[in-house]
Amino acid sequence: MSAIFEGKSVLVTGGGSGIGRAAALAFARRGAHVTVAGR
């Protein structure tokens, strides 16, 4: 189950802190290629 996003790309906006950062880390742990946008 940890590789559910393997090979997928994810864009997280507001990923500099808070919920956005937590979401970006969670996607990365599950195998996604993560792009983060924030201030």
N, CA, C and O atoms as a Tripos MOL2 file, in Angstrom:
@<TRIPOS>MOLECULE
protein
  156   155    39     0     0
PROTEIN
NO_CHARGES

@<TRIPOS>ATOM
      1 N           0.8140   -1.1950    0.0000 N.3       1 MET1
      2 CA          0.0000    0.0000    0.0000 C.3       1 MET1
      3 C           0.8560    1.2570    0.0000 C.2       1 MET1
      4 O           0.3940    2.3110   -0.4380 O.2       1 MET1
      5 N           2.0880    1.1740    0.4780 N.am      2 SER2
      6 CA          2.9130    2.3690    0.5620 C.3       2 SER2
      7 C           3.3310    2.8800   -0.8110 C.2       2 SER2
      8 O           3.7330    4.0370   -0.9290 O.2       2 SER2
      9 N           3.2510    2.0620   -1.8440 N.am      3 ALA3
     10 CA          3.6600    2.4760   -3.1850 C.3       3 ALA3
     11 C           2.4650    2.8340   -4.0600 C.2       3 ALA3
     12 O           2.5510    2.7430   -5.2850 O.2       3 ALA3
     13 N           1.3680    3.2330   -3.4590 N.am      4 ILE4
     14 CA          0.1410    3.5060   -4.2020 C.3       4 ILE4
     15 C           0.3120    4.6440   -5.2140 C.2       4 ILE4
     16 O          -0.3810    4.6690   -6.2310 O.2       4 ILE4
     17 N           1.2230    5.5810   -4.9500 N.am      5 PHE5
     18 CA          1.4420    6.7040   -5.8610 C.3       5 PHE5
     19 C           2.7270    6.5400   -6.6710 C.2       5 PHE5
     20 O           3.1720    7.4890   -7.3160 O.2       5 PHE5
     21 N           3.3160    5.3720   -6.6480 N.am      6 GLU6
     22 CA          4.5660    5.1380   -7.3630 C.3       6 GLU6
     23 C           4.3920    5.4310   -8.8450 C.2       6 GLU6
     24 O           3.4660    4.9300   -9.4830 O.2       6 GLU6
     25 N           5.2960    6.2490   -9.3880 N.am      7 GLY7
     26 CA          5.2420    6.6130  -10.7950 C.3       7 GLY7
     27 C           4.2920    7.7540  -11.1070 C.2       7 GLY7
     28 O           4.1620    8.1450  -12.2670 O.2       7 GLY7
     29 N           3.6340    8.2900  -10.1080 N.am      8 LYS8
     30 CA          2.7030    9.4040  -10.3020 C.3       8 LYS8
     31 C           3.3940   10.7170   -9.9540 C.2       8 LYS8
     32 O           4.3330   10.7420   -9.1580 O.2       8 LYS8
     33 N           2.9240   11.8040  -10.5540 N.am      9 SER9
     34 CA          3.4170   13.1430  -10.2350 C.3       9 SER9
     35 C           2.3240   13.9100   -9.5110 C.2       9 SER9
     36 O           1.1510   13.8450   -9.8800 O.2       9 SER9
     37 N           2.7250   14.6370   -8.4750 N.am     10 VAL10
     38 CA          1.7790   15.3760   -7.6470 C.3      10 VAL10
     39 C           2.2640   16.8130   -7.5030 C.2      10 VAL10
     40 O           3.4470   17.0500   -7.2580 O.2      10 VAL10
     41 N           1.3530   17.7710   -7.6530 N.am     11 LEU11
     42 CA          1.6500   19.1800   -7.4070 C.3      11 LEU11
     43 C           0.9300   19.5840   -6.1300 C.2      11 LEU11
     44 O          -0.2920   19.4700   -6.0350 O.2      11 LEU11
     45 N           1.6900   20.0550   -5.1540 N.am     12 VAL12
     46 CA          1.1070   20.5020   -3.8890 C.3      12 VAL12
     47 C           1.3080   22.0070   -3.7900 C.2      12 VAL12
     48 O           2.4420   22.4850   -3.7710 O.2      12 VAL12
     49 N           0.2110   22.7540   -3.7270 N.am     13 THR13
     50 CA          0.3080   24.1980   -3.5290 C.3      13 THR13
     51 C           0.1940   24.4860   -2.0390 C.2      13 THR13
     52 O          -0.4990   23.7760   -1.3100 O.2      13 THR13
     53 N           0.8750   25.5230   -1.5990 N.am     14 GLY14
     54 CA          0.8790   25.8360   -0.1710 C.3      14 GLY14
     55 C           1.6920   24.8300    0.6180 C.2      14 GLY14
     56 O           1.4030   24.5730    1.7860 O.2      14 GLY14
     57 N           2.7080   24.2570   -0.0120 N.am     15 GLY15
     58 CA          3.4800   23.1950    0.6200 C.3      15 GLY15
     59 C           4.6320   23.6490    1.4820 C.2      15 GLY15
     60 O           5.4290   22.8260    1.9320 O.2      15 GLY15
     61 N           4.7370   24.9480    1.7230 N.am     16 GLY16
     62 CA          5.8360   25.4520    2.5360 C.3      16 GLY16
     63 C           5.6970   25.1400    4.0140 C.2      16 GLY16
     64 O           6.6980   25.0360    4.7240 O.2      16 GLY16
     65 N           4.4790   24.9900    4.4790 N.am     17 SER17
     66 CA          4.2640   24.7150    5.8990 C.3      17 SER17
     67 C           2.8690   24.1310    6.1120 C.2      17 SER17
     68 O           2.0510   24.0820    5.1940 O.2      17 SER17
     69 N           2.6240   23.7010    7.3150 N.am     18 GLY18
     70 CA          1.2940   23.2310    7.7010 C.3      18 GLY18
     71 C           0.8130   21.9980    6.9590 C.2      18 GLY18
     72 O           1.5720   21.0610    6.7100 O.2      18 GLY18
     73 N          -0.4730   22.0240    6.6110 N.am     19 ILE19
     74 CA         -1.1120   20.8760    5.9640 C.3      19 ILE19
     75 C          -0.4880   20.5910    4.5990 C.2      19 ILE19
     76 O          -0.3170   19.4290    4.2320 O.2      19 ILE19
     77 N          -0.1480   21.6320    3.8450 N.am     20 GLY20
     78 CA          0.4720   21.4310    2.5370 C.3      20 GLY20
     79 C           1.7860   20.6880    2.6360 C.2      20 GLY20
     80 O           2.0660   19.7970    1.8340 O.2      20 GLY20
     81 N           2.5980   21.0540    3.6240 N.am     21 ARG21
     82 CA          3.8830   20.3760    3.8240 C.3      21 ARG21
     83 C           3.6620   18.9190    4.2200 C.2      21 ARG21
     84 O           4.3330   18.0210    3.7110 O.2      21 ARG21
     85 N           2.7340   18.6970    5.1180 N.am     22 ALA22
     86 CA          2.4260   17.3300    5.5480 C.3      22 ALA22
     87 C           1.9250   16.4870    4.3780 C.2      22 ALA22
     88 O           2.2860   15.3170    4.2530 O.2      22 ALA22
     89 N           1.0950   17.0800    3.5220 N.am     23 ALA23
     90 CA          0.5880   16.3550    2.3550 C.3      23 ALA23
     91 C           1.7260   16.0050    1.4040 C.2      23 ALA23
     92 O           1.7930   14.8860    0.8970 O.2      23 ALA23
     93 N           2.6260   16.9660    1.1590 N.am     24 ALA24
     94 CA          3.7590   16.7170    0.2650 C.3      24 ALA24
     95 C           4.6230   15.5760    0.7890 C.2      24 ALA24
     96 O           5.0330   14.7010    0.0260 O.2      24 ALA24
     97 N           4.8960   15.5860    2.0750 N.am     25 LEU25
     98 CA          5.6980   14.5150    2.6710 C.3      25 LEU25
     99 C           4.9860   13.1690    2.5840 C.2      25 LEU25
    100 O           5.6160   12.1460    2.3130 O.2      25 LEU25
    101 N           3.6890   13.1700    2.8100 N.am     26 ALA26
    102 CA          2.9210   11.9200    2.7400 C.3      26 ALA26
    103 C           2.9280   11.3450    1.3250 C.2      26 ALA26
    104 O           3.1030   10.1400    1.1450 O.2      26 ALA26
    105 N           2.7380   12.2040    0.3200 N.am     27 PHE27
    106 CA          2.7900   11.7340   -1.0650 C.3      27 PHE27
    107 C           4.1730   11.1710   -1.3900 C.2      27 PHE27
    108 O           4.2850   10.1230   -2.0250 O.2      27 PHE27
    109 N           5.2190   11.8630   -0.9590 N.am     28 ALA28
    110 CA          6.5820   11.4040   -1.2320 C.3      28 ALA28
    111 C           6.8480   10.0520   -0.5770 C.2      28 ALA28
    112 O           7.4720    9.1810   -1.1830 O.2      28 ALA28
    113 N           6.3870    9.8760    0.6360 N.am     29 ARG29
    114 CA          6.5710    8.5900    1.3310 C.3      29 ARG29
    115 C           5.8680    7.4490    0.6170 C.2      29 ARG29
    116 O           6.2620    6.2900    0.7440 O.2      29 ARG29
    117 N           4.8340    7.7770   -0.1300 N.am     30 ARG30
    118 CA          4.0670    6.7550   -0.8470 C.3      30 ARG30
    119 C           4.5250    6.5850   -2.2930 C.2      30 ARG30
    120 O           3.8590    5.9200   -3.0850 O.2      30 ARG30
    121 N           5.6710    7.1920   -2.6370 N.am     31 GLY31
    122 CA          6.2910    6.9410   -3.9270 C.3      31 GLY31
    123 C           6.0410    7.9530   -5.0170 C.2      31 GLY31
    124 O           6.4930    7.7500   -6.1440 O.2      31 GLY31
    125 N           5.3380    9.0400   -4.7330 N.am     32 ALA32
    126 CA          5.0410   10.0380   -5.7670 C.3      32 ALA32
    127 C           6.2360   10.9470   -6.0260 C.2      32 ALA32
    128 O           7.0810   11.1470   -5.1540 O.2      32 ALA32
    129 N           6.2900   11.4900   -7.2300 N.am     33 HIS33
    130 CA          7.2240   12.5630   -7.5600 C.3      33 HIS33
    131 C           6.4930   13.8460   -7.2000 C.2      33 HIS33
    132 O           5.4590   14.1630   -7.7880 O.2      33 HIS33
    133 N           7.0280   14.5860   -6.2340 N.am     34 VAL34
    134 CA          6.3010   15.7270   -5.6790 C.3      34 VAL34
    135 C           6.9310   17.0430   -6.1120 C.2      34 VAL34
    136 O           8.1450   17.2230   -6.0210 O.2      34 VAL34
    137 N           6.0890   17.9640   -6.5850 N.am     35 THR35
    138 CA          6.4830   19.3410   -6.8480 C.3      35 THR35
    139 C           5.7170   20.2050   -5.8600 C.2      35 THR35
    140 O           4.4990   20.0940   -5.7260 O.2      35 THR35
    141 N           6.4610   21.0750   -5.1640 N.am     36 VAL36
    142 CA          5.8530   21.9000   -4.1220 C.3      36 VAL36
    143 C           5.9150   23.3610   -4.5320 C.2      36 VAL36
    144 O           6.9590   23.8550   -4.9570 O.2      36 VAL36
    145 N           4.7790   24.0520   -4.4000 N.am     37 ALA37
    146 CA          4.7180   25.4940   -4.6410 C.3      37 ALA37
    147 C           4.3020   26.1670   -3.3430 C.2      37 ALA37
    148 O           3.3640   25.7310   -2.6750 O.2      37 ALA37
    149 N           5.0050   27.2280   -2.9980 N.am     38 GLY38
    150 CA          4.6750   27.9710   -1.7890 C.3      38 GLY38
    151 C           5.3340   29.3340   -1.8360 C.2      38 GLY38
    152 O           6.0750   29.6550   -2.7650 O.2      38 GLY38
    153 N           5.0550   30.1130   -0.8360 N.am     39 ARG39
    154 CA          5.6520   31.4540   -0.8110 C.3      39 ARG39
    155 C           7.0740   31.4310   -0.4030 C.2      39 ARG39
    156 O           7.7140   32.4800   -0.3340 O.2      39 ARG39
@<TRIPOS>BOND
     1     1     2 1
     2     2     3 1
     3     3     4 2
     4     3     5 am
     5     5     6 1
     6     6     7 1
     7     7     8 2
     8     7     9 am
     9     9    10 1
    10    10    11 1
    11    11    12 2
    12    11    13 am
    13    13    14 1
    14    14    15 1
    15    15    16 2
    16    15    17 am
    17    17    18 1
    18    18    19 1
    19    19    20 2
    20    19    21 am
    21    21    22 1
    22    22    23 1
    23    23    24 2
    24    23    25 am
    25    25    26 1
    26    26    27 1
    27    27    28 2
    28    27    29 am
    29    29    30 1
    30    30    31 1
    31    31    32 2
    32    31    33 am
    33    33    34 1
    34    34    35 1
    35    35    36 2
    36    35    37 am
    37    37    38 1
    38    38    39 1
    39    39    40 2
    40    39    41 am
    41    41    42 1
    42    42    43 1
    43    43    44 2
    44    43    45 am
    45    45    46 1
    46    46    47 1
    47    47    48 2
    48    47    49 am
    49    49    50 1
    50    50    51 1
    51    51    52 2
    52    51    53 am
    53    53    54 1
    54    54    55 1
    55    55    56 2
    56    55    57 am
    57    57    58 1
    58    58    59 1
    59    59    60 2
    60    59    61 am
    61    61    62 1
    62    62    63 1
    63    63    64 2
    64    63    65 am
    65    65    66 1
    66    66    67 1
    67    67    68 2
    68    67    69 am
    69    69    70 1
    70    70    71 1
    71    71    72 2
    72    71    73 am
    73    73    74 1
    74    74    75 1
    75    75    76 2
    76    75    77 am
    77    77    78 1
    78    78    79 1
    79    79    80 2
    80    79    81 am
    81    81    82 1
    82    82    83 1
    83    83    84 2
    84    83    85 am
    85    85    86 1
    86    86    87 1
    87    87    88 2
    88    87    89 am
    89    89    90 1
    90    90    91 1
    91    91    92 2
    92    91    93 am
    93    93    94 1
    94    94    95 1
    95    95    96 2
    96    95    97 am
    97    97    98 1
    98    98    99 1
    99    99   100 2
   100    99   101 am
   101   101   102 1
   102   102   103 1
   103   103   104 2
   104   103   105 am
   105   105   106 1
   106   106   107 1
   107   107   108 2
   108   107   109 am
   109   109   110 1
   110   110   111 1
   111   111   112 2
   112   111   113 am
   113   113   114 1
   114   114   115 1
   115   115   116 2
   116   115   117 am
   117   117   118 1
   118   118   119 1
   119   119   120 2
   120   119   121 am
   121   121   122 1
   122   122   123 1
   123   123   124 2
   124   123   125 am
   125   125   126 1
   126   126   127 1
   127   127   128 2
   128   127   129 am
   129   129   130 1
   130   130   131 1
   131   131   132 2
   132   131   133 am
   133   133   134 1
   134   134   135 1
   135   135   136 2
   136   135   137 am
   137   137   138 1
   138   138   139 1
   139   139   140 2
   140   139   141 am
   141   141   142 1
   142   142   143 1
   143   143   144 2
   144   143   145 am
   145   145   146 1
   146   146   147 1
   147   147   148 2
   148   147   149 am
   149   149   150 1
   150   150   151 1
   151   151   152 2
   152   151   153 am
   153   153   154 1
   154   154   155 1
   155   155   156 2
@<TRIPOS>SUBSTRUCTURE
     1 MET1         2 RESIDUE 1 A MET
     2 SER2         6 RESIDUE 1 A SER
     3 ALA3        10 RESIDUE 1 A ALA
     4 ILE4        14 RESIDUE 1 A ILE
     5 PHE5        18 RESIDUE 1 A PHE
     6 GLU6        22 RESIDUE 1 A GLU
     7 GLY7        26 RESIDUE 1 A GLY
     8 LYS8        30 RESIDUE 1 A LYS
     9 SER9        34 RESIDUE 1 A SER
    10 VAL10       38 RESIDUE 1 A VAL
    11 LEU11       42 RESIDUE 1 A LEU
    12 VAL12       46 RESIDUE 1 A VAL
    13 THR13       50 RESIDUE 1 A THR
    14 GLY14       54 RESIDUE 1 A GLY
    15 GLY15       58 RESIDUE 1 A GLY
    16 GLY16       62 RESIDUE 1 A GLY
    17 SER17       66 RESIDUE 1 A SER
    18 GLY18       70 RESIDUE 1 A GLY
    19 ILE19       74 RESIDUE 1 A ILE
    20 GLY20       78 RESIDUE 1 A GLY
    21 ARG21       82 RESIDUE 1 A ARG
    22 ALA22       86 RESIDUE 1 A ALA
    23 ALA23       90 RESIDUE 1 A ALA
    24 ALA24       94 RESIDUE 1 A ALA
    25 LEU25       98 RESIDUE 1 A LEU
    26 ALA26      102 RESIDUE 1 A ALA
    27 PHE27      106 RESIDUE 1 A PHE
    28 ALA28      110 RESIDUE 1 A ALA
    29 ARG29      114 RESIDUE 1 A ARG
    30 ARG30      118 RESIDUE 1 A ARG
    31 GLY31      122 RESIDUE 1 A GLY
    32 ALA32      126 RESIDUE 1 A ALA
    33 HIS33      130 RESIDUE 1 A HIS
    34 VAL34      134 RESIDUE 1 A VAL
    35 THR35      138 RESIDUE 1 A THR
    36 VAL36      142 RESIDUE 1 A VAL
    37 ALA37      146 RESIDUE 1 A ALA
    38 GLY38      150 RESIDUE 1 A GLY
    39 ARG39      154 RESIDUE 1 A ARG
